[in-house]
Amino acid sequence: MKEMTCSEMGGPADCTTVLRGETADEMVKAGWDHIQAAHPEMAEGIKNNPKEVNDKWQEEFRATFDALPDAPAEAG
């Protein structure tokens, strides 16, 4: 499991919501669900981006995700 904040994924600079995923795809989905719920104006902007812009972000994000350390296990 890896984790990043919304801000680290490209969301608003002041958003500290932590997003988690076992894979880059899981984290992208968690991030997208969060953006739509918490930052709808940003989600609308992303939807209106040219496909190439979103594809480039995904490619760069995958490299960032791969370099992340595993998150500490949650106490439970």
OpenMM code with the backbone's topology and positions (N, CA, C; nanometers):
from openmm import Vec3, app, unit

residues = "MET LYS GLU MET THR CYS SER GLU MET GLY GLY PRO ALA ASP CYS THR THR VAL LEU ARG GLY GLU THR ALA ASP GLU MET VAL LYS ALA GLY TRP ASP HIS ILE GLN ALA ALA HIS PRO GLU MET ALA GLU GLY ILE LYS ASN ASN PRO LYS GLU VAL ASN ASP LYS TRP GLN GLU GLU PHE ARG ALA THR PHE ASP ALA LEU PRO ASP ALA PRO ALA GLU ALA GLY".split()
positions = [
    Vec3(0.0852, -0.1173, 0.0000),
    Vec3(0.0000, 0.0000, 0.0000),
    Vec3(0.0895, 0.1233, 0.0000),
    Vec3(0.0539, 0.2187, -0.0847),
    Vec3(0.1270, 0.3452, -0.0902),
    Vec3(0.0273, 0.4570, -0.0646),
    Vec3(0.0787, 0.5733, -0.0256),
    Vec3(-0.0104, 0.6841, 0.0025),
    Vec3(0.0531, 0.8176, -0.0353),
    Vec3(-0.0345, 0.9103, -0.0706),
    Vec3(0.0035, 1.0481, -0.1023),
    Vec3(-0.1132, 1.1362, -0.0594),
    Vec3(-0.0840, 1.2629, -0.0378),
    Vec3(-0.1941, 1.3558, -0.0115),
    Vec3(-0.2522, 1.4015, -0.1445),
    Vec3(-0.3719, 1.4534, -0.1367),
    Vec3(-0.4359, 1.5109, -0.2549),
    Vec3(-0.3431, 1.6155, -0.3175),
    Vec3(-0.2877, 1.7013, -0.2343),
    Vec3(-0.1973, 1.8053, -0.2823),
    Vec3(-0.0772, 1.7464, -0.3567),
    Vec3(-0.0189, 1.6408, -0.3026),
    Vec3(0.0968, 1.5775, -0.3671),
    Vec3(0.0600, 1.5174, -0.5033),
    Vec3(-0.0676, 1.4821, -0.5191),
    Vec3(-0.1127, 1.4259, -0.6463),
    Vec3(-0.1506, 1.5345, -0.7474),
    Vec3(-0.1427, 1.6607, -0.7055),
    Vec3(-0.1748, 1.7697, -0.7975),
    Vec3(-0.3013, 1.8445, -0.7618),
    Vec3(-0.3627, 1.8069, -0.6494),
    Vec3(-0.4826, 1.8759, -0.6033),
    Vec3(-0.4475, 2.0097, -0.5415),
    Vec3(-0.5463, 2.0761, -0.4822),
    Vec3(-0.5210, 2.2059, -0.4197),
    Vec3(-0.4086, 2.1975, -0.3160),
    Vec3(-0.3274, 2.3003, -0.3119),
    Vec3(-0.2087, 2.3020, -0.2258),
    Vec3(-0.2425, 2.2830, -0.0786),
    Vec3(-0.3622, 2.3213, -0.0365),
    Vec3(-0.3965, 2.3113, 0.1050),
    Vec3(-0.4739, 2.1844, 0.1401),
    Vec3(-0.4920, 2.0928, 0.0441),
    Vec3(-0.5673, 1.9705, 0.0723),
    Vec3(-0.4732, 1.8608, 0.1211),
    Vec3(-0.4926, 1.8219, 0.2464),
    Vec3(-0.4057, 1.7214, 0.3079),
    Vec3(-0.4716, 1.5837, 0.3182),
    Vec3(-0.5832, 1.5637, 0.2492),
    Vec3(-0.6493, 1.4334, 0.2501),
    Vec3(-0.5523, 1.3282, 0.1983),
    Vec3(-0.5375, 1.2182, 0.2730),
    Vec3(-0.4461, 1.1111, 0.2345),
    Vec3(-0.5207, 1.0097, 0.1485),
    Vec3(-0.4616, 0.9776, 0.0347),
    Vec3(-0.5176, 0.8805, -0.0589),
    Vec3(-0.4247, 0.7606, -0.0638),
    Vec3(-0.4836, 0.6424, -0.0742),
    Vec3(-0.4046, 0.5189, -0.0686),
    Vec3(-0.4391, 0.4282, -0.1850),
    Vec3(-0.3419, 0.3434, -0.2208),
    Vec3(-0.3664, 0.2426, -0.3229),
    Vec3(-0.2561, 0.1395, -0.3263),
    Vec3(-0.2947, 0.0182, -0.3610),
    Vec3(-0.1970, -0.0896, -0.3808),
    Vec3(-0.1286, -0.0739, -0.5159),
    Vec3(-0.2014, -0.0151, -0.6112),
    Vec3(-0.1481, 0.0061, -0.7458),
    Vec3(-0.1684, 0.1527, -0.7832),
    Vec3(-0.0988, 0.1942, -0.8875),
    Vec3(-0.1172, 0.3309, -0.9364),
    Vec3(-0.2622, 0.3521, -0.9783),
    Vec3(-0.3217, 0.2525, -1.0427),
    Vec3(-0.4616, 0.2654, -1.0857),
    Vec3(-0.5561, 0.2843, -0.9673),
    Vec3(-0.5326, 0.2092, -0.8588),
    Vec3(-0.6162, 0.2246, -0.7390),
    Vec3(-0.6034, 0.3650, -0.6818),
    Vec3(-0.4809, 0.4163, -0.6784),
    Vec3(-0.4618, 0.5490, -0.6214),
    Vec3(-0.5219, 0.6558, -0.7118),
    Vec3(-0.5098, 0.6402, -0.8424),
    Vec3(-0.5714, 0.7358, -0.9345),
    Vec3(-0.7226, 0.7371, -0.9130),
    Vec3(-0.7827, 0.6185, -0.8992),
    Vec3(-0.9278, 0.6111, -0.8773),
    Vec3(-0.9650, 0.6783, -0.7454),
    Vec3(-0.8891, 0.6514, -0.6388),
    Vec3(-0.9161, 0.7153, -0.5098),
    Vec3(-0.9036, 0.8670, -0.5225),
    Vec3(-0.8011, 0.9117, -0.5938),
    Vec3(-0.7809, 1.0543, -0.6141),
    Vec3(-0.8939, 1.1168, -0.6935),
    Vec3(-0.9382, 1.0474, -0.7989),
    Vec3(-1.0465, 1.0993, -0.8824),
    Vec3(-1.1773, 1.1063, -0.8035),
    Vec3(-1.2062, 1.0018, -0.7268),
    Vec3(-1.3276, 1.0027, -0.6442),
    Vec3(-1.3235, 1.1190, -0.5455),
    Vec3(-1.2075, 1.1412, -0.4846),
    Vec3(-1.1912, 1.2510, -0.3886),
    Vec3(-1.2067, 1.3862, -0.4581),
    Vec3(-1.1412, 1.4046, -0.5705),
    Vec3(-1.1484, 1.5329, -0.6433),
    Vec3(-1.2929, 1.5652, -0.6800),
    Vec3(-1.3650, 1.4653, -0.7290),
    Vec3(-1.5049, 1.4889, -0.7675),
    Vec3(-1.5902, 1.5295, -0.6477),
    Vec3(-1.5659, 1.4661, -0.5322),
    Vec3(-1.6457, 1.4945, -0.4133),
    Vec3(-1.6032, 1.6241, -0.3429),
    Vec3(-1.4741, 1.6458, -0.3296),
    Vec3(-1.4243, 1.7571, -0.2482),
    Vec3(-1.3874, 1.8814, -0.3287),
    Vec3(-1.3543, 1.8629, -0.4551),
    Vec3(-1.3073, 1.9748, -0.5386),
    Vec3(-1.3742, 1.9678, -0.6765),
    Vec3(-1.5077, 1.9796, -0.6814),
    Vec3(-1.5783, 1.9603, -0.8085),
    Vec3(-1.5345, 2.0557, -0.9194),
    Vec3(-1.4933, 2.1769, -0.8827),
    Vec3(-1.4479, 2.2714, -0.9848),
    Vec3(-1.3191, 2.2216, -1.0507),
    Vec3(-1.2325, 2.1588, -0.9738),
    Vec3(-1.1095, 2.1024, -1.0288),
    Vec3(-1.1426, 1.9815, -1.1163),
    Vec3(-1.2366, 1.8987, -1.0715),
    Vec3(-1.2770, 1.7816, -1.1499),
    Vec3(-1.3298, 1.8251, -1.2860),
    Vec3(-1.4074, 1.9311, -1.2878),
    Vec3(-1.4621, 1.9805, -1.4150),
    Vec3(-1.3494, 2.0264, -1.5066),
    Vec3(-1.2497, 2.0936, -1.4505),
    Vec3(-1.1347, 2.1360, -1.5305),
    Vec3(-1.0590, 2.0177, -1.5878),
    Vec3(-1.0414, 1.9132, -1.5088),
    Vec3(-0.9714, 1.7935, -1.5558),
    Vec3(-1.0490, 1.7287, -1.6691),
    Vec3(-1.1812, 1.7211, -1.6542),
    Vec3(-1.2654, 1.6622, -1.7597),
    Vec3(-1.2507, 1.7381, -1.8910),
    Vec3(-1.2265, 1.8694, -1.8804),
    Vec3(-1.2157, 1.9533, -2.0006),
    Vec3(-1.0752, 1.9601, -2.0581),
    Vec3(-0.9773, 1.8986, -1.9908),
    Vec3(-0.8407, 1.8946, -2.0441),
    Vec3(-0.8370, 1.8141, -2.1727),
    Vec3(-0.7473, 1.8499, -2.2637),
    Vec3(-0.7253, 1.7620, -2.3786),
    Vec3(-0.6753, 1.6256, -2.3295),
    Vec3(-0.7106, 1.5211, -2.4007),
    Vec3(-0.6710, 1.3843, -2.3642),
    Vec3(-0.5208, 1.3744, -2.3411),
    Vec3(-0.4423, 1.4414, -2.4224),
    Vec3(-0.2966, 1.4349, -2.4119),
    Vec3(-0.2476, 1.4865, -2.2766),
    Vec3(-0.3123, 1.5882, -2.2247),
    Vec3(-0.2729, 1.6453, -2.0952),
    Vec3(-0.2976, 1.5435, -1.9845),
    Vec3(-0.4158, 1.4823, -1.9848),
    Vec3(-0.4466, 1.3831, -1.8820),
    Vec3(-0.3605, 1.2585, -1.8969),
    Vec3(-0.3327, 1.2175, -2.0214),
    Vec3(-0.2449, 1.1015, -2.0430),
    Vec3(-0.1044, 1.1288, -1.9901),
    Vec3(-0.0541, 1.2506, -2.0136),
    Vec3(0.0796, 1.2869, -1.9658),
    Vec3(0.0826, 1.2860, -1.8133),
    Vec3(-0.0227, 1.3387, -1.7493),
    Vec3(-0.0286, 1.3373, -1.6028),
    Vec3(-0.0245, 1.1933, -1.5518),
    Vec3(-0.1032, 1.1062, -1.6137),
    Vec3(-0.1061, 0.9656, -1.5700),
    Vec3(0.0310, 0.9005, -1.5847),
    Vec3(0.0988, 0.9265, -1.6942),
    Vec3(0.2319, 0.8692, -1.7159),
    Vec3(0.3296, 0.9172, -1.6087),
    Vec3(0.3281, 1.0469, -1.5812),
    Vec3(0.4167, 1.1030, -1.4792),
    Vec3(0.3787, 1.0518, -1.3404),
    Vec3(0.2481, 1.0375, -1.3146),
    Vec3(0.2044, 0.9882, -1.1849),
    Vec3(0.2514, 0.8447, -1.1627),
    Vec3(0.2443, 0.7609, -1.2650),
    Vec3(0.2875, 0.6215, -1.2510),
    Vec3(0.4343, 0.6139, -1.2081),
    Vec3(0.5182, 0.6989, -1.2649),
    Vec3(0.6596, 0.7015, -1.2266),
    Vec3(0.6736, 0.7467, -1.0809),
    Vec3(0.5972, 0.8465, -1.0411),
    Vec3(0.5999, 0.8939, -0.9024),
    Vec3(0.5522, 0.7840, -0.8083),
    Vec3(0.4427, 0.7179, -0.8445),
    Vec3(0.3878, 0.6101, -0.7616),
    Vec3(0.4905, 0.4989, -0.7442),
    Vec3(0.5539, 0.4584, -0.8535),
    Vec3(0.6518, 0.3497, -0.8471),
    Vec3(0.7676, 0.3825, -0.7531),
    Vec3(0.8020, 0.5105, -0.7415),
    Vec3(0.9147, 0.5516, -0.6568),
    Vec3(0.8756, 0.5688, -0.5097),
    Vec3(0.7473, 0.5677, -0.4794),
    Vec3(0.7028, 0.5854, -0.3409),
    Vec3(0.7415, 0.4655, -0.2550),
    Vec3(0.7767, 0.4912, -0.1301),
    Vec3(0.7959, 0.3793, -0.0371),
    Vec3(0.6601, 0.3234, 0.0024),
    Vec3(0.6587, 0.2027, 0.0523),
    Vec3(0.5352, 0.1466, 0.1062),
    Vec3(0.4965, 0.2265, 0.2298),
    Vec3(0.3668, 0.2499, 0.2462),
    Vec3(0.3170, 0.3213, 0.3628),
    Vec3(0.3278, 0.2325, 0.4851),
    Vec3(0.3488, 0.2911, 0.6015),
    Vec3(0.3500, 0.2110, 0.7240),
    Vec3(0.2152, 0.1428, 0.7421),
    Vec3(0.2163, 0.0248, 0.7973),
    Vec3(0.0910, -0.0468, 0.8233),
    Vec3(0.0091, 0.0314, 0.9254),
    Vec3(-0.1209, 0.0347, 0.9027),
    Vec3(-0.2102, 0.1048, 0.9956),
    Vec3(-0.2317, 0.0195, 1.1198),
    Vec3(-0.2272, 0.0862, 1.2329),
    Vec3(-0.2551, 0.0152, 1.3593),
    Vec3(-0.4041, -0.0170, 1.3635),
    Vec3(-0.4375, -0.1344, 1.4045),
    Vec3(-0.5783, -0.1668, 1.4043),
    Vec3(-0.6096, -0.2615, 1.5066),
] * unit.nanometer
topology = app.Topology()
chain = topology.addChain("A")
for resn in residues:
    res = topology.addResidue(resn, chain)
    for name in ("N", "CA", "C"):
        topology.addAtom(name, app.Element.getBySymbol(name[0]), res)
